[in-house]
């Protein structure tokens, strides 16, 4: 994996830094596929670069994943994949908060808290949305929502690791897009767990 952030990815990011070079989109997409055909990702819950509401994080009980919407991918797309990674993770591997696949290769959405068709293991080995919980004294972390349109349907079973998902996607990305949400831990809510643990 390249240690340098690709120049074609920089304009799509918020406050680009070295951690963004470790994003899956930096590895699997390229200048041609990023935003191809107007492919884009957005959320009705936050604008690109804005803070995530606490209801999507470890700061609230019963927190859930935020709603997402994406535009139509290029013709011929067979499947949509979504990955969410913390670009401010310490260490070599980014914390994977969500890995989702099995979505139809067309315009679509996920409602707030909706259970997707296929969900893989996050960095806590759970097949669910891993609640953002950065250390309390950290600056806001960037949670990069990355969406990919593939030219074939994946046969990967639910519960696969993000590493297995990424490997199965290699060479099949026809379009990609990113959306960034930020989050800083509320004072007094630091947890005992370390979200930077990566069990892949």
WOSUL-V842867 format. One record per residue. N is the residue number from 0. SS is DSSP state (helix for helix, strand for strand, loop for the rest). NEAR is the number of other ideal C-beta (glycine too) atoms within 10 Angstrom. Layout:
n: {N | N}
ss: {SS | SS}
near: {NEAR | NEAR}
This chain:
n: {0 | 1 | 2 | 3 | 4 | 5 | 6 | 7 | 8 | 9 | 10 | 11 | 12 | 13 | 14 | 15 | 16 | 17 | 18 | 19 | 20 | 21 | 22 | 23 | 24 | 25 | 26 | 27 | 28 | 29 | 30 | 31 | 32 | 33 | 34 | 35 | 36 | 37 | 38 | 39 | 40 | 41 | 42 | 43 | 44 | 45 | 46 | 47 | 48 | 49 | 50 | 51 | 52 | 53 | 54 | 55 | 56 | 57 | 58 | 59 | 60 | 61 | 62 | 63 | 64 | 65 | 66 | 67 | 68 | 69 | 70 | 71 | 72 | 73 | 74 | 75 | 76 | 77 | 78 | 79 | 80 | 81 | 82 | 83 | 84 | 85 | 86 | 87 | 88 | 89 | 90 | 91 | 92 | 93 | 94 | 95 | 96 | 97 | 98 | 99 | 100 | 101 | 102 | 103 | 104 | 105 | 106 | 107 | 108 | 109 | 110 | 111 | 112 | 113 | 114 | 115 | 116 | 117 | 118 | 119 | 120 | 121 | 122 | 123 | 124 | 125 | 126 | 127 | 128 | 129 | 130 | 131 | 132 | 133 | 134 | 135 | 136 | 137 | 138 | 139 | 140 | 141 | 142 | 143 | 144 | 145 | 146 | 147 | 148 | 149 | 150 | 151 | 152 | 153 | 154 | 155 | 156 | 157 | 158 | 159 | 160 | 161 | 162 | 163 | 164 | 165 | 166 | 167 | 168 | 169 | 170 | 171 | 172 | 173 | 174 | 175 | 176 | 177 | 178 | 179 | 180 | 181 | 182 | 183 | 184 | 185 | 186 | 187 | 188 | 189 | 190 | 191 | 192 | 193 | 194 | 195 | 196 | 197 | 198 | 199}
ss: {loop | loop | loop | loop | loop | loop | helix | helix | helix | helix | loop | loop | loop | loop | loop | loop | loop | helix | helix | helix | helix | helix | loop | helix | helix | helix | helix | helix | loop | loop | loop | loop | loop | strand | loop | helix | helix | helix | loop | loop | strand | strand | loop | loop | loop | loop | loop | loop | loop | loop | strand | loop | loop | helix | helix | helix | strand | loop | loop | loop | loop | loop | loop | loop | loop | loop | loop | strand | strand | strand | loop | loop | loop | loop | loop | loop | loop | loop | strand | strand | strand | strand | strand | strand | strand | strand | loop | loop | loop | loop | loop | loop | loop | loop | strand | strand | strand | strand | strand | strand | strand | strand | strand | strand | loop | loop | loop | strand | strand | strand | loop | loop | loop | loop | loop | loop | loop | strand | strand | loop | strand | loop | loop | loop | loop | loop | loop | loop | loop | loop | loop | strand | loop | loop | loop | loop | loop | loop | loop | loop | strand | strand | strand | strand | strand | strand | strand | strand | strand | strand | loop | loop | loop | loop | loop | loop | loop | loop | loop | loop | strand | helix | helix | helix | helix | helix | helix | helix | helix | loop | loop | loop | strand | strand | strand | strand | strand | strand | strand | strand | strand | strand | strand | loop | loop | loop | loop | loop | loop | loop | loop | loop | loop | loop | loop | loop | loop | loop | loop | loop}
near: {10 | 9 | 7 | 8 | 18 | 17 | 9 | 15 | 20 | 10 | 9 | 20 | 20 | 17 | 11 | 16 | 12 | 10 | 18 | 25 | 17 | 19 | 24 | 24 | 25 | 22 | 16 | 20 | 25 | 15 | 11 | 10 | 20 | 20 | 19 | 19 | 15 | 11 | 23 | 18 | 19 | 17 | 21 | 12 | 16 | 20 | 12 | 16 | 13 | 13 | 14 | 23 | 16 | 16 | 15 | 25 | 23 | 20 | 20 | 14 | 6 | 6 | 19 | 16 | 25 | 25 | 17 | 23 | 15 | 24 | 17 | 16 | 29 | 15 | 8 | 10 | 22 | 16 | 21 | 25 | 27 | 20 | 26 | 27 | 27 | 23 | 23 | 21 | 21 | 15 | 10 | 8 | 18 | 24 | 27 | 26 | 23 | 22 | 28 | 24 | 24 | 16 | 19 | 13 | 21 | 14 | 12 | 15 | 13 | 19 | 13 | 15 | 14 | 11 | 13 | 19 | 10 | 19 | 21 | 24 | 22 | 25 | 24 | 17 | 12 | 11 | 17 | 14 | 21 | 22 | 21 | 24 | 20 | 24 | 15 | 13 | 9 | 13 | 10 | 15 | 24 | 24 | 25 | 26 | 25 | 22 | 25 | 27 | 27 | 22 | 16 | 15 | 13 | 17 | 6 | 19 | 10 | 14 | 13 | 20 | 18 | 25 | 15 | 16 | 22 | 20 | 11 | 17 | 21 | 9 | 9 | 17 | 22 | 22 | 27 | 24 | 24 | 23 | 24 | 21 | 26 | 20 | 25 | 18 | 22 | 13 | 8 | 7 | 13 | 15 | 13 | 4 | 10 | 11 | 23 | 17 | 13 | 18 | 12 | 13}
